[in-house]
Amino acid sequence: MSIRHTINELQKVASVQDELMRQLEDDLRELQAARDEIDTYLHKAIAVGADRTAMMVEAQAILKEAHSKGGVFRFPSAVPRLRVVQ
């Protein structure tokens, strides 16, 4: 094998390696962007869950207060239990 042929083969290998690195970097950027989108979605979902929990606690307090003032609402049991969904 000649030196020129060896150099050409090494250049081809280096070119393939460079292209693979570019593809890996592109894939990494896409994964990071997807991770950022997921993080944003999760933060919003957590905030919505916290808001919903706060509203349910407030509604339960209002129901308890209304029931203690003479049973404005006619429930079979004293006060219905509100289930918190997370």
PyMOL Python script that loads the backbone (N, CA, C, O; Angstrom):
from pymol import cmd

cmd.read_pdbstr("""\
ATOM      1  N   MET A   1       0.853  -1.176   0.000  1.00  0.00           N
ATOM      2  CA  MET A   1       0.000   0.000   0.000  1.00  0.00           C
ATOM      3  C   MET A   1       0.897   1.237   0.000  1.00  0.00           C
ATOM      4  O   MET A   1       1.850   1.330   0.774  1.00  0.00           O
ATOM      5  N   SER A   2       0.585   2.154  -0.856  1.00  0.00           N
ATOM      6  CA  SER A   2       1.413   3.348  -0.961  1.00  0.00           C
ATOM      7  C   SER A   2       1.058   4.353   0.127  1.00  0.00           C
ATOM      8  O   SER A   2      -0.021   4.307   0.718  1.00  0.00           O
ATOM      9  N   ILE A   3       1.961   5.227   0.363  1.00  0.00           N
ATOM     10  CA  ILE A   3       1.747   6.269   1.371  1.00  0.00           C
ATOM     11  C   ILE A   3       0.588   7.164   0.945  1.00  0.00           C
ATOM     12  O   ILE A   3      -0.239   7.555   1.769  1.00  0.00           O
ATOM     13  N   ARG A   4       0.532   7.484  -0.333  1.00  0.00           N
ATOM     14  CA  ARG A   4      -0.545   8.349  -0.833  1.00  0.00           C
ATOM     15  C   ARG A   4      -1.911   7.684  -0.603  1.00  0.00           C
ATOM     16  O   ARG A   4      -2.862   8.347  -0.189  1.00  0.00           O
ATOM     17  N   HIS A   5      -2.002   6.396  -0.867  1.00  0.00           N
ATOM     18  CA  HIS A   5      -3.256   5.665  -0.660  1.00  0.00           C
ATOM     19  C   HIS A   5      -3.625   5.668   0.825  1.00  0.00           C
ATOM     20  O   HIS A   5      -4.788   5.865   1.176  1.00  0.00           O
ATOM     21  N   THR A   6      -2.643   5.452   1.690  1.00  0.00           N
ATOM     22  CA  THR A   6      -2.883   5.449   3.137  1.00  0.00           C
ATOM     23  C   THR A   6      -3.374   6.816   3.598  1.00  0.00           C
ATOM     24  O   THR A   6      -4.302   6.909   4.401  1.00  0.00           O
ATOM     25  N   ILE A   7      -2.759   7.861   3.094  1.00  0.00           N
ATOM     26  CA  ILE A   7      -3.169   9.223   3.454  1.00  0.00           C
ATOM     27  C   ILE A   7      -4.595   9.481   2.988  1.00  0.00           C
ATOM     28  O   ILE A   7      -5.388  10.064   3.726  1.00  0.00           O
ATOM     29  N   ASN A   8      -4.930   9.055   1.776  1.00  0.00           N
ATOM     30  CA  ASN A   8      -6.295   9.232   1.265  1.00  0.00           C
ATOM     31  C   ASN A   8      -7.306   8.490   2.138  1.00  0.00           C
ATOM     32  O   ASN A   8      -8.371   9.024   2.447  1.00  0.00           O
ATOM     33  N   GLU A   9      -6.977   7.272   2.532  1.00  0.00           N
ATOM     34  CA  GLU A   9      -7.879   6.497   3.386  1.00  0.00           C
ATOM     35  C   GLU A   9      -8.055   7.172   4.750  1.00  0.00           C
ATOM     36  O   GLU A   9      -9.164   7.225   5.280  1.00  0.00           O
ATOM     37  N   LEU A  10      -6.972   7.678   5.307  1.00  0.00           N
ATOM     38  CA  LEU A  10      -7.051   8.382   6.592  1.00  0.00           C
ATOM     39  C   LEU A  10      -7.892   9.653   6.469  1.00  0.00           C
ATOM     40  O   LEU A  10      -8.639   9.993   7.386  1.00  0.00           O
ATOM     41  N   GLN A  11      -7.775  10.346   5.355  1.00  0.00           N
ATOM     42  CA  GLN A  11      -8.581  11.545   5.138  1.00  0.00           C
ATOM     43  C   GLN A  11     -10.062  11.194   5.022  1.00  0.00           C
ATOM     44  O   GLN A  11     -10.916  11.925   5.524  1.00  0.00           O
ATOM     45  N   LYS A  12     -10.367  10.078   4.362  1.00  0.00           N
ATOM     46  CA  LYS A  12     -11.757   9.631   4.265  1.00  0.00           C
ATOM     47  C   LYS A  12     -12.311   9.302   5.646  1.00  0.00           C
ATOM     48  O   LYS A  12     -13.434   9.675   5.985  1.00  0.00           O
ATOM     49  N   VAL A  13     -11.503   8.595   6.439  1.00  0.00           N
ATOM     50  CA  VAL A  13     -11.934   8.239   7.796  1.00  0.00           C
ATOM     51  C   VAL A  13     -12.160   9.508   8.618  1.00  0.00           C
ATOM     52  O   VAL A  13     -13.150   9.611   9.343  1.00  0.00           O
ATOM     53  N   ALA A  14     -11.258  10.462   8.507  1.00  0.00           N
ATOM     54  CA  ALA A  14     -11.398  11.718   9.244  1.00  0.00           C
ATOM     55  C   ALA A  14     -12.652  12.465   8.797  1.00  0.00           C
ATOM     56  O   ALA A  14     -13.350  13.058   9.619  1.00  0.00           O
ATOM     57  N   SER A  15     -12.933  12.436   7.510  1.00  0.00           N
ATOM     58  CA  SER A  15     -14.126  13.104   6.993  1.00  0.00           C
ATOM     59  C   SER A  15     -15.393  12.450   7.538  1.00  0.00           C
ATOM     60  O   SER A  15     -16.336  13.141   7.922  1.00  0.00           O
ATOM     61  N   VAL A  16     -15.414  11.120   7.572  1.00  0.00           N
ATOM     62  CA  VAL A  16     -16.561  10.401   8.121  1.00  0.00           C
ATOM     63  C   VAL A  16     -16.712  10.718   9.607  1.00  0.00           C
ATOM     64  O   VAL A  16     -17.823  10.936  10.090  1.00  0.00           O
ATOM     65  N   GLN A  17     -15.598  10.742  10.322  1.00  0.00           N
ATOM     66  CA  GLN A  17     -15.649  11.076  11.753  1.00  0.00           C
ATOM     67  C   GLN A  17     -16.193  12.486  11.966  1.00  0.00           C
ATOM     68  O   GLN A  17     -17.003  12.709  12.865  1.00  0.00           O
ATOM     69  N   ASP A  18     -15.758  13.424  11.156  1.00  0.00           N
ATOM     70  CA  ASP A  18     -16.250  14.801  11.272  1.00  0.00           C
ATOM     71  C   ASP A  18     -17.758  14.864  11.047  1.00  0.00           C
ATOM     72  O   ASP A  18     -18.473  15.544  11.784  1.00  0.00           O
ATOM     73  N   GLU A  19     -18.239  14.153  10.029  1.00  0.00           N
ATOM     74  CA  GLU A  19     -19.670  14.144   9.743  1.00  0.00           C
ATOM     75  C   GLU A  19     -20.446  13.500  10.887  1.00  0.00           C
ATOM     76  O   GLU A  19     -21.504  13.993  11.279  1.00  0.00           O
ATOM     77  N   LEU A  20     -19.929  12.412  11.416  1.00  0.00           N
ATOM     78  CA  LEU A  20     -20.593  11.763  12.555  1.00  0.00           C
ATOM     79  C   LEU A  20     -20.641  12.690  13.766  1.00  0.00           C
ATOM     80  O   LEU A  20     -21.647  12.727  14.474  1.00  0.00           O
ATOM     81  N   MET A  21     -19.579  13.428  14.007  1.00  0.00           N
ATOM     82  CA  MET A  21     -19.561  14.375  15.127  1.00  0.00           C
ATOM     83  C   MET A  21     -20.594  15.478  14.909  1.00  0.00           C
ATOM     84  O   MET A  21     -21.284  15.875  15.849  1.00  0.00           O
ATOM     85  N   ARG A  22     -20.707  15.974  13.684  1.00  0.00           N
ATOM     86  CA  ARG A  22     -21.716  16.999  13.393  1.00  0.00           C
ATOM     87  C   ARG A  22     -23.122  16.448  13.642  1.00  0.00           C
ATOM     88  O   ARG A  22     -23.972  17.125  14.220  1.00  0.00           O
ATOM     89  N   GLN A  23     -23.351  15.214  13.198  1.00  0.00           N
ATOM     90  CA  GLN A  23     -24.661  14.605  13.417  1.00  0.00           C
ATOM     91  C   GLN A  23     -24.939  14.420  14.909  1.00  0.00           C
ATOM     92  O   GLN A  23     -26.049  14.675  15.375  1.00  0.00           O
ATOM     93  N   LEU A  24     -23.932  13.980  15.648  1.00  0.00           N
ATOM     94  CA  LEU A  24     -24.107  13.813  17.095  1.00  0.00           C
ATOM     95  C   LEU A  24     -24.395  15.142  17.777  1.00  0.00           C
ATOM     96  O   LEU A  24     -25.237  15.215  18.673  1.00  0.00           O
ATOM     97  N   GLU A  25     -23.703  16.187  17.358  1.00  0.00           N
ATOM     98  CA  GLU A  25     -23.942  17.508  17.933  1.00  0.00           C
ATOM     99  C   GLU A  25     -25.356  17.992  17.615  1.00  0.00           C
ATOM    100  O   GLU A  25     -26.025  18.570  18.472  1.00  0.00           O
ATOM    101  N   ASP A  26     -25.810  17.756  16.377  1.00  0.00           N
ATOM    102  CA  ASP A  26     -27.184  18.128  16.004  1.00  0.00           C
ATOM    103  C   ASP A  26     -28.197  17.350  16.839  1.00  0.00           C
ATOM    104  O   ASP A  26     -29.168  17.915  17.343  1.00  0.00           O
ATOM    105  N   ASP A  27     -27.959  16.048  16.979  1.00  0.00           N
ATOM    106  CA  ASP A  27     -28.863  15.216  17.788  1.00  0.00           C
ATOM    107  C   ASP A  27     -28.884  15.687  19.238  1.00  0.00           C
ATOM    108  O   ASP A  27     -29.941  15.729  19.869  1.00  0.00           O
ATOM    109  N   LEU A  28     -27.721  16.040  19.758  1.00  0.00           N
ATOM    110  CA  LEU A  28     -27.644  16.525  21.134  1.00  0.00           C
ATOM    111  C   LEU A  28     -28.431  17.820  21.296  1.00  0.00           C
ATOM    112  O   LEU A  28     -29.144  17.996  22.284  1.00  0.00           O
ATOM    113  N   ARG A  29     -28.304  18.729  20.325  1.00  0.00           N
ATOM    114  CA  ARG A  29     -29.072  19.978  20.388  1.00  0.00           C
ATOM    115  C   ARG A  29     -30.576  19.698  20.356  1.00  0.00           C
ATOM    116  O   ARG A  29     -31.342  20.329  21.085  1.00  0.00           O
ATOM    117  N   GLU A  30     -30.998  18.750  19.511  1.00  0.00           N
ATOM    118  CA  GLU A  30     -32.419  18.397  19.451  1.00  0.00           C
ATOM    119  C   GLU A  30     -32.893  17.802  20.773  1.00  0.00           C
ATOM    120  O   GLU A  30     -33.983  18.124  21.246  1.00  0.00           O
ATOM    121  N   LEU A  31     -32.082  16.943  21.363  1.00  0.00           N
ATOM    122  CA  LEU A  31     -32.447  16.346  22.652  1.00  0.00           C
ATOM    123  C   LEU A  31     -32.529  17.404  23.748  1.00  0.00           C
ATOM    124  O   LEU A  31     -33.427  17.364  24.589  1.00  0.00           O
ATOM    125  N   GLN A  32     -31.600  18.344  23.737  1.00  0.00           N
ATOM    126  CA  GLN A  32     -31.633  19.412  24.732  1.00  0.00           C
ATOM    127  C   GLN A  32     -32.871  20.286  24.548  1.00  0.00           C
ATOM    128  O   GLN A  32     -33.494  20.695  25.527  1.00  0.00           O
ATOM    129  N   ALA A  33     -33.225  20.571  23.303  1.00  0.00           N
ATOM    130  CA  ALA A  33     -34.429  21.370  23.044  1.00  0.00           C
ATOM    131  C   ALA A  33     -35.670  20.608  23.508  1.00  0.00           C
ATOM    132  O   ALA A  33     -36.574  21.196  24.103  1.00  0.00           O
ATOM    133  N   ALA A  34     -35.715  19.314  23.239  1.00  0.00           N
ATOM    134  CA  ALA A  34     -36.853  18.502  23.690  1.00  0.00           C
ATOM    135  C   ALA A  34     -36.915  18.467  25.211  1.00  0.00           C
ATOM    136  O   ALA A  34     -37.998  18.556  25.790  1.00  0.00           O
ATOM    137  N   ARG A  35     -35.768  18.338  25.859  1.00  0.00           N
ATOM    138  CA  ARG A  35     -35.729  18.337  27.322  1.00  0.00           C
ATOM    139  C   ARG A  35     -36.237  19.668  27.870  1.00  0.00           C
ATOM    140  O   ARG A  35     -36.975  19.695  28.854  1.00  0.00           O
ATOM    141  N   ASP A  36     -35.844  20.762  27.238  1.00  0.00           N
ATOM    142  CA  ASP A  36     -36.316  22.074  27.680  1.00  0.00           C
ATOM    143  C   ASP A  36     -37.836  22.193  27.527  1.00  0.00           C
ATOM    144  O   ASP A  36     -38.509  22.756  28.391  1.00  0.00           O
ATOM    145  N   GLU A  37     -38.373  21.660  26.421  1.00  0.00           N
ATOM    146  CA  GLU A  37     -39.827  21.685  26.232  1.00  0.00           C
ATOM    147  C   GLU A  37     -40.529  20.855  27.302  1.00  0.00           C
ATOM    148  O   GLU A  37     -41.557  21.265  27.842  1.00  0.00           O
ATOM    149  N   ILE A  38     -39.971  19.697  27.602  1.00  0.00           N
ATOM    150  CA  ILE A  38     -40.564  18.831  28.629  1.00  0.00           C
ATOM    151  C   ILE A  38     -40.503  19.510  29.988  1.00  0.00           C
ATOM    152  O   ILE A  38     -41.474  19.471  30.743  1.00  0.00           O
ATOM    153  N   ASP A  39     -39.371  20.133  30.308  1.00  0.00           N
ATOM    154  CA  ASP A  39     -39.244  20.845  31.586  1.00  0.00           C
ATOM    155  C   ASP A  39     -40.288  21.952  31.692  1.00  0.00           C
ATOM    156  O   ASP A  39     -40.920  22.117  32.736  1.00  0.00           O
ATOM    157  N   THR A  40     -40.467  22.707  30.615  1.00  0.00           N
ATOM    158  CA  THR A  40     -41.463  23.777  30.614  1.00  0.00           C
ATOM    159  C   THR A  40     -42.858  23.213  30.827  1.00  0.00           C
ATOM    160  O   THR A  40     -43.634  23.749  31.618  1.00  0.00           O
ATOM    161  N   TYR A  41     -43.179  22.132  30.123  1.00  0.00           N
ATOM    162  CA  TYR A  41     -44.490  21.493  30.267  1.00  0.00           C
ATOM    163  C   TYR A  41     -44.704  21.020  31.699  1.00  0.00           C
ATOM    164  O   TYR A  41     -45.771  21.231  32.276  1.00  0.00           O
ATOM    165  N   LEU A  42     -43.682  20.378  32.272  1.00  0.00           N
ATOM    166  CA  LEU A  42     -43.815  19.871  33.642  1.00  0.00           C
ATOM    167  C   LEU A  42     -43.993  21.004  34.645  1.00  0.00           C
ATOM    168  O   LEU A  42     -44.799  20.892  35.569  1.00  0.00           O
ATOM    169  N   HIS A  43     -43.249  22.091  34.471  1.00  0.00           N
ATOM    170  CA  HIS A  43     -43.402  23.224  35.380  1.00  0.00           C
ATOM    171  C   HIS A  43     -44.818  23.802  35.292  1.00  0.00           C
ATOM    172  O   HIS A  43     -45.416  24.156  36.309  1.00  0.00           O
ATOM    173  N   LYS A  44     -45.342  23.893  34.078  1.00  0.00           N
ATOM    174  CA  LYS A  44     -46.714  24.390  33.919  1.00  0.00           C
ATOM    175  C   LYS A  44     -47.711  23.423  34.540  1.00  0.00           C
ATOM    176  O   LYS A  44     -48.662  23.846  35.197  1.00  0.00           O
ATOM    177  N   ALA A  45     -47.498  22.124  34.335  1.00  0.00           N
ATOM    178  CA  ALA A  45     -48.406  21.122  34.901  1.00  0.00           C
ATOM    179  C   ALA A  45     -48.380  21.159  36.424  1.00  0.00           C
ATOM    180  O   ALA A  45     -49.421  21.023  37.067  1.00  0.00           O
ATOM    181  N   ILE A  46     -47.206  21.341  36.997  1.00  0.00           N
ATOM    182  CA  ILE A  46     -47.088  21.435  38.455  1.00  0.00           C
ATOM    183  C   ILE A  46     -47.819  22.672  38.956  1.00  0.00           C
ATOM    184  O   ILE A  46     -48.518  22.619  39.967  1.00  0.00           O
ATOM    185  N   ALA A  47     -47.657  23.788  38.246  1.00  0.00           N
ATOM    186  CA  ALA A  47     -48.338  25.023  38.652  1.00  0.00           C
ATOM    187  C   ALA A  47     -49.853  24.862  38.566  1.00  0.00           C
ATOM    188  O   ALA A  47     -50.578  25.303  39.458  1.00  0.00           O
ATOM    189  N   VAL A  48     -50.329  24.232  37.496  1.00  0.00           N
ATOM    190  CA  VAL A  48     -51.767  24.005  37.347  1.00  0.00           C
ATOM    191  C   VAL A  48     -52.263  23.094  38.460  1.00  0.00           C
ATOM    192  O   VAL A  48     -53.326  23.331  39.034  1.00  0.00           O
ATOM    193  N   GLY A  49     -51.497  22.055  38.764  1.00  0.00           N
ATOM    194  CA  GLY A  49     -51.877  21.147  39.845  1.00  0.00           C
ATOM    195  C   GLY A  49     -51.949  21.859  41.178  1.00  0.00           C
ATOM    196  O   GLY A  49     -52.858  21.614  41.971  1.00  0.00           O
ATOM    197  N   ALA A  50     -50.989  22.743  41.429  1.00  0.00           N
ATOM    198  CA  ALA A  50     -50.997  23.501  42.681  1.00  0.00           C
ATOM    199  C   ALA A  50     -52.207  24.430  42.729  1.00  0.00           C
ATOM    200  O   ALA A  50     -52.859  24.552  43.767  1.00  0.00           O
ATOM    201  N   ASP A  51     -52.506  25.086  41.608  1.00  0.00           N
ATOM    202  CA  ASP A  51     -53.684  25.961  41.559  1.00  0.00           C
ATOM    203  C   ASP A  51     -54.961  25.162  41.791  1.00  0.00           C
ATOM    204  O   ASP A  51     -55.845  25.588  42.535  1.00  0.00           O
ATOM    205  N   ARG A  52     -55.050  24.003  41.150  1.00  0.00           N
ATOM    206  CA  ARG A  52     -56.239  23.166  41.293  1.00  0.00           C
ATOM    207  C   ARG A  52     -56.382  22.696  42.744  1.00  0.00           C
ATOM    208  O   ARG A  52     -57.484  22.687  43.291  1.00  0.00           O
ATOM    209  N   THR A  53     -55.280  22.312  43.355  1.00  0.00           N
ATOM    210  CA  THR A  53     -55.322  21.877  44.751  1.00  0.00           C
ATOM    211  C   THR A  53     -55.788  23.014  45.649  1.00  0.00           C
ATOM    212  O   THR A  53     -56.612  22.811  46.541  1.00  0.00           O
ATOM    213  N   ALA A  54     -55.260  24.207  45.413  1.00  0.00           N
ATOM    214  CA  ALA A  54     -55.663  25.363  46.216  1.00  0.00           C
ATOM    215  C   ALA A  54     -57.154  25.647  46.049  1.00  0.00           C
ATOM    216  O   ALA A  54     -57.841  25.949  47.024  1.00  0.00           O
ATOM    217  N   MET A  55     -57.657  25.553  44.817  1.00  0.00           N
ATOM    218  CA  MET A  55     -59.088  25.789  44.586  1.00  0.00           C
ATOM    219  C   MET A  55     -59.934  24.727  45.279  1.00  0.00           C
ATOM    220  O   MET A  55     -60.995  25.034  45.824  1.00  0.00           O
ATOM    221  N   MET A  56     -59.473  23.488  45.260  1.00  0.00           N
ATOM    222  CA  MET A  56     -60.244  22.416  45.891  1.00  0.00           C
ATOM    223  C   MET A  56     -60.263  22.566  47.409  1.00  0.00           C
ATOM    224  O   MET A  56     -61.288  22.322  48.045  1.00  0.00           O
ATOM    225  N   VAL A  57     -59.141  22.965  47.984  1.00  0.00           N
ATOM    226  CA  VAL A  57     -59.093  23.198  49.429  1.00  0.00           C
ATOM    227  C   VAL A  57     -60.023  24.344  49.795  1.00  0.00           C
ATOM    228  O   VAL A  57     -60.747  24.272  50.788  1.00  0.00           O
ATOM    229  N   GLU A  58     -60.003  25.398  48.994  1.00  0.00           N
ATOM    230  CA  GLU A  58     -60.890  26.539  49.237  1.00  0.00           C
ATOM    231  C   GLU A  58     -62.357  26.125  49.106  1.00  0.00           C
ATOM    232  O   GLU A  58     -63.190  26.515  49.925  1.00  0.00           O
ATOM    233  N   ALA A  59     -62.670  25.340  48.079  1.00  0.00           N
ATOM    234  CA  ALA A  59     -64.050  24.877  47.893  1.00  0.00           C
ATOM    235  C   ALA A  59     -64.493  23.998  49.057  1.00  0.00           C
ATOM    236  O   ALA A  59     -65.633  24.094  49.510  1.00  0.00           O
ATOM    237  N   GLN A  60     -63.604  23.151  49.536  1.00  0.00           N
ATOM    238  CA  GLN A  60     -63.950  22.291  50.668  1.00  0.00           C
ATOM    239  C   GLN A  60     -64.218  23.135  51.911  1.00  0.00           C
ATOM    240  O   GLN A  60     -65.150  22.848  52.661  1.00  0.00           O
ATOM    241  N   ALA A  61     -63.418  24.166  52.136  1.00  0.00           N
ATOM    242  CA  ALA A  61     -63.635  25.048  53.283  1.00  0.00           C
ATOM    243  C   ALA A  61     -64.979  25.770  53.162  1.00  0.00           C
ATOM    244  O   ALA A  61     -65.698  25.918  54.150  1.00  0.00           O
ATOM    245  N   ILE A  62     -65.313  26.213  51.962  1.00  0.00           N
ATOM    246  CA  ILE A  62     -66.597  26.890  51.748  1.00  0.00           C
ATOM    247  C   ILE A  62     -67.749  25.929  52.016  1.00  0.00           C
ATOM    248  O   ILE A  62     -68.735  26.307  52.649  1.00  0.00           O
ATOM    249  N   LEU A  63     -67.635  24.694  51.541  1.00  0.00           N
ATOM    250  CA  LEU A  63     -68.684  23.703  51.781  1.00  0.00           C
ATOM    251  C   LEU A  63     -68.841  23.405  53.269  1.00  0.00           C
ATOM    252  O   LEU A  63     -69.960  23.302  53.773  1.00  0.00           O
ATOM    253  N   LYS A  64     -67.725  23.267  53.963  1.00  0.00           N
ATOM    254  CA  LYS A  64     -67.798  23.006  55.407  1.00  0.00           C
ATOM    255  C   LYS A  64     -68.477  24.163  56.125  1.00  0.00           C
ATOM    256  O   LYS A  64     -69.327  23.962  56.993  1.00  0.00           O
ATOM    257  N   GLU A  65     -68.089  25.376  55.750  1.00  0.00           N
ATOM    258  CA  GLU A  65     -68.683  26.555  56.390  1.00  0.00           C
ATOM    259  C   GLU A  65     -70.179  26.631  56.096  1.00  0.00           C
ATOM    260  O   GLU A  65     -70.976  26.895  56.997  1.00  0.00           O
ATOM    261  N   ALA A  66     -70.560  26.404  54.852  1.00  0.00           N
ATOM    262  CA  ALA A  66     -71.976  26.452  54.487  1.00  0.00           C
ATOM    263  C   ALA A  66     -72.755  25.364  55.221  1.00  0.00           C
ATOM    264  O   ALA A  66     -73.877  25.600  55.669  1.00  0.00           O
ATOM    265  N   HIS A  67     -72.180  24.200  55.345  1.00  0.00           N
ATOM    266  CA  HIS A  67     -72.865  23.098  56.024  1.00  0.00           C
ATOM    267  C   HIS A  67     -73.004  23.384  57.524  1.00  0.00           C
ATOM    268  O   HIS A  67     -74.015  23.045  58.139  1.00  0.00           O
ATOM    269  N   SER A  68     -71.983  24.006  58.094  1.00  0.00           N
ATOM    270  CA  SER A  68     -72.040  24.295  59.531  1.00  0.00           C
ATOM    271  C   SER A  68     -73.049  25.396  59.853  1.00  0.00           C
ATOM    272  O   SER A  68     -73.450  25.538  61.008  1.00  0.00           O
ATOM    273  N   LYS A  69     -73.463  26.169  58.865  1.00  0.00           N
ATOM    274  CA  LYS A  69     -74.422  27.258  59.082  1.00  0.00           C
ATOM    275  C   LYS A  69     -75.859  26.814  58.836  1.00  0.00           C
ATOM    276  O   LYS A  69     -76.736  27.646  58.603  1.00  0.00           O
ATOM    277  N   GLY A  70     -76.094  25.546  58.885  1.00  0.00           N
ATOM    278  CA  GLY A  70     -77.481  25.119  58.777  1.00  0.00           C
ATOM    279  C   GLY A  70     -77.752  24.206  57.612  1.00  0.00           C
ATOM    280  O   GLY A  70     -78.908  24.003  57.242  1.00  0.00           O
ATOM    281  N   GLY A  71     -76.740  23.665  57.039  1.00  0.00           N
ATOM    282  CA  GLY A  71     -76.954  22.689  55.986  1.00  0.00           C
ATOM    283  C   GLY A  71     -77.576  23.264  54.742  1.00  0.00           C
ATOM    284  O   GLY A  71     -78.599  22.765  54.272  1.00  0.00           O
ATOM    285  N   VAL A  72     -76.983  24.297  54.203  1.00  0.00           N
ATOM    286  CA  VAL A  72     -77.479  24.896  52.973  1.00  0.00           C
ATOM    287  C   VAL A  72     -77.558  23.827  51.879  1.00  0.00           C
ATOM    288  O   VAL A  72     -78.493  23.802  51.078  1.00  0.00           O
ATOM    289  N   PHE A  73     -76.575  22.964  51.868  1.00  0.00           N
ATOM    290  CA  PHE A  73     -76.561  21.870  50.899  1.00  0.00           C
ATOM    291  C   PHE A  73     -77.031  20.610  51.604  1.00  0.00           C
ATOM    292  O   PHE A  73     -76.641  20.363  52.745  1.00  0.00           O
ATOM    293  N   ARG A  74     -77.836  19.834  50.968  1.00  0.00           N
ATOM    294  CA  ARG A  74     -78.351  18.596  51.551  1.00  0.00           C
ATOM    295  C   ARG A  74     -77.540  17.419  51.014  1.00  0.00           C
ATOM    296  O   ARG A  74     -77.835  16.864  49.955  1.00  0.00           O
ATOM    297  N   PHE A  75     -76.527  17.065  51.764  1.00  0.00           N
ATOM    298  CA  PHE A  75     -75.695  15.933  51.385  1.00  0.00           C
ATOM    299  C   PHE A  75     -76.063  14.739  52.243  1.00  0.00           C
ATOM    300  O   PHE A  75     -76.418  14.915  53.409  1.00  0.00           O
ATOM    301  N   PRO A  76     -75.992  13.536  51.711  1.00  0.00           N
ATOM    302  CA  PRO A  76     -76.271  12.344  52.519  1.00  0.00           C
ATOM    303  C   PRO A  76     -75.281  12.213  53.679  1.00  0.00           C
ATOM    304  O   PRO A  76     -75.666  11.787  54.768  1.00  0.00           O
ATOM    305  N   SER A  77     -74.045  12.563  53.467  1.00  0.00           N
ATOM    306  CA  SER A  77     -73.067  12.551  54.560  1.00  0.00           C
ATOM    307  C   SER A  77     -72.799  13.996  54.957  1.00  0.00           C
ATOM    308  O   SER A  77     -73.263  14.925  54.295  1.00  0.00           O
ATOM    309  N   ALA A  78     -72.065  14.179  56.017  1.00  0.00           N
ATOM    310  CA  ALA A  78     -71.825  15.526  56.540  1.00  0.00           C
ATOM    311  C   ALA A  78     -71.237  16.444  55.464  1.00  0.00           C
ATOM    312  O   ALA A  78     -71.872  17.424  55.074  1.00  0.00           O
ATOM    313  N   VAL A  79     -70.060  16.141  54.994  1.00  0.00           N
ATOM    314  CA  VAL A  79     -69.414  16.955  53.966  1.00  0.00           C
ATOM    315  C   VAL A  79     -68.707  16.001  53.017  1.00  0.00           C
ATOM    316  O   VAL A  79     -67.958  15.129  53.457  1.00  0.00           O
ATOM    317  N   PRO A  80     -68.932  16.156  51.741  1.00  0.00           N
ATOM    318  CA  PRO A  80     -68.243  15.246  50.817  1.00  0.00           C
ATOM    319  C   PRO A  80     -66.739  15.489  50.862  1.00  0.00           C
ATOM    320  O   PRO A  80     -66.286  16.625  51.006  1.00  0.00           O
ATOM    321  N   ARG A  81     -66.004  14.451  50.741  1.00  0.00           N
ATOM    322  CA  ARG A  81     -64.541  14.561  50.714  1.00  0.00           C
ATOM    323  C   ARG A  81     -64.110  14.848  49.280  1.00  0.00           C
ATOM    324  O   ARG A  81     -64.466  14.125  48.349  1.00  0.00           O
ATOM    325  N   LEU A  82     -63.347  15.905  49.127  1.00  0.00           N
ATOM    326  CA  LEU A  82     -62.819  16.219  47.806  1.00  0.00           C
ATOM    327  C   LEU A  82     -61.480  15.518  47.663  1.00  0.00           C
ATOM    328  O   LEU A  82     -60.612  15.620  48.530  1.00  0.00           O
ATOM    329  N   ARG A  83     -61.331  14.827  46.592  1.00  0.00           N
ATOM    330  CA  ARG A  83     -60.101  14.095  46.354  1.00  0.00           C
ATOM    331  C   ARG A  83     -59.149  14.996  45.570  1.00  0.00           C
ATOM    332  O   ARG A  83     -59.537  15.583  44.560  1.00  0.00           O
ATOM    333  N   VAL A  84     -57.919  15.104  46.029  1.00  0.00           N
ATOM    334  CA  VAL A  84     -56.919  15.916  45.359  1.00  0.00           C
ATOM    335  C   VAL A  84     -56.226  15.045  44.322  1.00  0.00           C
ATOM    336  O   VAL A  84     -55.664  13.998  44.643  1.00  0.00           O
ATOM    337  N   VAL A  85     -56.276  15.494  43.083  1.00  0.00           N
ATOM    338  CA  VAL A  85     -55.635  14.763  41.993  1.00  0.00           C
ATOM    339  C   VAL A  85     -54.327  15.455  41.679  1.00  0.00           C
ATOM    340  O   VAL A  85     -54.285  16.662  41.440  1.00  0.00           O
ATOM    341  N   GLN A  86     -53.285  14.691  41.681  1.00  0.00           N
ATOM    342  CA  GLN A  86     -51.972  15.285  41.401  1.00  0.00           C
ATOM    343  C   GLN A  86     -51.414  14.765  40.115  1.00  0.00           C
ATOM    344  O   GLN A  86     -50.316  15.153  39.716  1.00  0.00           O
TER     345      GLN A  86
END
""", "prot")
cmd.dss("prot")
cmd.show_as("cartoon", "prot")
cmd.util.cbc("prot")
cmd.orient("prot")
